[in-house]
């Protein structure tokens, strides 16, 4: 019995003594703050220019952030049997990005949006859509961010939206390439960007 007690004492003591020297991958990552705000994107759908509106937010870890976003619009139109119908696009998901040196008034900014959503063509009676398809979206962006105030930042970026998952037969002849598009995005971020407020 005393050998079992001695074994348990040694077994429990060794991990405790090793914890002070434990190595981890993200040892120097600190939470600097969090943010939220609107996203306005100039883009095109089916070769028709328009604006997507949305928003997002996240937590800031050093110069990196991770969070979520959502955006959509219905500015584009598509003809079906001599009638013109609107195209409704909406998607959202994971949003992560990087900005450095973020203590400078103007600095580099990039992000990646990965998510899912849907495209639908509503009928005249605003009931069930005539056509609907689920989509997957990957959208990288790169540009500059301006520190307007300690709690407000403005990002101006160029982006490209890549859409997958559309079968033309399920969406009145529209395909993935009709939703792939370059764009320009204006993003406002409101929040706390530095835990020690040295900025």
Residue, then its C-alpha position, 0 to 999 in steps of 0.5 A: x500500500x505504501x508503494x502505491x501511495x509513493x507512486x501516486x505522490x511522484x506521479x502527481x508531483x512531476x506534472x506540477x513541477x513541469x508546468x512552469x516550463x510548458x511550451x505552447x504554440x500560441x504562448x505570446x498571443x494576447x487578446x487586445x480587444x474586440x470590434x464590430x461594424x458595417x461592411x459595404x462592398x461595390x461588386x457585380x452579379x451577372x455583369x450588373x454592378x451594385x452594392x452588397x451591405x452587411x456587417x461583422x465583428x470579432x476578437x483581436x489577437x495581437x495583429x490578427x483578428x478572427x470573427x464572423x460576417x454576413x452580407x447580401x443584396x438584391x440589386x441584380x436582375x435576371x430574365x425568365x420567360x419574358x419576365x424580369x426577376x431580382x437575384x437575391x444573394x446572401x452569405x456569411x461565415x468565418x472572417x479572419x484578418x491581419x493588419x500591421x503595424x496597426x499602431x500607425x495611422x495608415x497601415x496594411x490590412x488584409x482579410x479572408x472571408x469563408x462562408x456559405x449562403x444562398x442565391x434565390x430568385x423570388x416569385x412575383x407573390x413574394x412567396x416561395x422562390x422560383x429558384x434557389x441554390x446553396x452556395x459556398x464563398x471564399x473571398x480574400x481582400x487586401x488594402x489599407x486601414x486608417x485609424x480615424x480614432x482610437x475606437x474607430x478604423x476605416x479599411x479600404x480594400x480590393x477583393x475577389x469573390x469566388x462562388x461554388x455549389x451552383x448547378x445552372x439547372x437549379x438557378x435558371x441558367x445562372x452559374x458560379x461564374x456569374x457570381x465570381x467578381x472583383x470588388x471594392x470594400x469599405x469596412x468600418x470597425x468600432x471597438x477596442x483595438x489595444x488592451x494597453x491603449x498605447x495607440 
